[in-house]
Amino acid sequence: MSDFPLSAGGARRPLSGSRRALTAGALGVLGVVTALATTLPANAAASTLGAAAAQSGRYFGTAIAAGHMNDSTYVATWDREFNSVTAENEMKWGPIEPSRNSFNWGSADQIVNHAVSKGMKVRGHTLVWHAQLPSWINNNMSASDLRSAMTNHITQVMNHYKGKVYAWDVVNEAFNDGGAVGTLRSSIFTQKLGNGFIEEAFRAARAADPNVKLCYNDYNIDNATAAKTQGVYNMVKDFKARGVPIDCVGLQSHFGNPPSNYQQNIAQFAALGVDVQITELDVGGSGSTQADAYRRVVQACTAVPRCAGITVWGITDKWSWRSGDTPLLFDGNFNKKQAYNSVLDALNAATPNTSPSPSASPSRSPSASPSASPSASPSASPSASPTRSPLPGGCSATIKTINSWGGGFQSEVTVQAGSSAVNGWTVKWTWPSGQSISSLWNGRQSTSGSSVTVTNETYNGSIAAGGSTTFGFTANGNAATPTATCTSP
Ligand code: XIL
């Protein structure tokens, strides 16, 4: 589409790879169905999420953090309920290539090897993203140097996981959140390589592995008519028209409620000839409201043949990146929540769909309207020292390092309300030794020298008495957990 001049110069390759991948996918599905047929009478309800999804030819996955794999309940729940996995952080550029061309496979391999030994699918997440980058990717690089670093990264990582990964999020979150249709978020990639970096990345990925599905993944592209969704829709249409390899669109789906046109949105992407995957589902809330929202997500996916599977962004609320929103299917003690039951029932109710057909129902639409869901808020695996500020009445903030690599780290900040509810919050701290934030989510940042101030977004300013919310960031420098203060008006 003319909205999206993403052309890049890379060599063109035939699309035979995606056809081969489809065949492999169909064979995999047949295998699952055969296995199920021997254990389940026709129409029997399956008792786990993975088995229930497999009845209609789909997978049901979860994000896993290697740091929690020493918890036996965590691993047992993963093994019992899920038949696909995404590494929550371990395959991102910073963690996996901390110094140039020197790869740290350890924790990602831990997840992949376990998954492969259990016959699970693996989603690769993610090759090119503006966040969680290593510090050696920086503005001192020339365009050609960045291009060769990107191509090498894509090639090495995809080679390492060849045959084990089912689909790769080749490019993550490249579109502007808000703004005109088709505008990209400004990043080192757009600045140095131009908008064509997305196409370049997809071509490099296809060259590295012709047999894996290549996905574009993003958040806030759940509403069929939102400007951001239209931009991605136009890009996929353009890629398909020009033979740029793309096989799937990932809807992250971090929200509190699916938009009412969510199914229509899945169908409109499918109608372009790509699979749709729900890649990072988590739905803030509780009880029947949450259960109902989850049910509608599953119904929307299972109604569209090319909606290939669903991944939730974690197992238990206690380790969710949005733990304050209790957005997952298991509570902090790994008990099944009401939402779990509604998901299981909806999966069991789906009509069989053993061969996702490319001719999905075209309920087109792009034509501007407000963007839907709020995005999300972070939290995750432990490490480092918690620090707190005074509570009663007001709020406190705790900074935790959840990941680090040469020259960079990621942190999660929990903002907790005291004995009364909080409406709006401000968290402040001072960096001890020259650290600087590279990317921050679920909060608004202002920085002055070493002093950092973060205030709430509109959607996470209200915290119930005793409740909490989280925001997160990646930063350059050595991991640090300075004391943070929290104030509320
Ligand atoms: C999140 C992880 O869950 C956190 O542990 C980490 O601190 C930040 O990243 N979109 C994505 C995911 O594509 O990779 C993000 O995962 C959540 C938003």
Residues whose N, C-alpha, C, O or C-beta is under 5 A from the ligand:
A	BS01	XIL	E88 W321 P378 S379 A380 Q410 G472
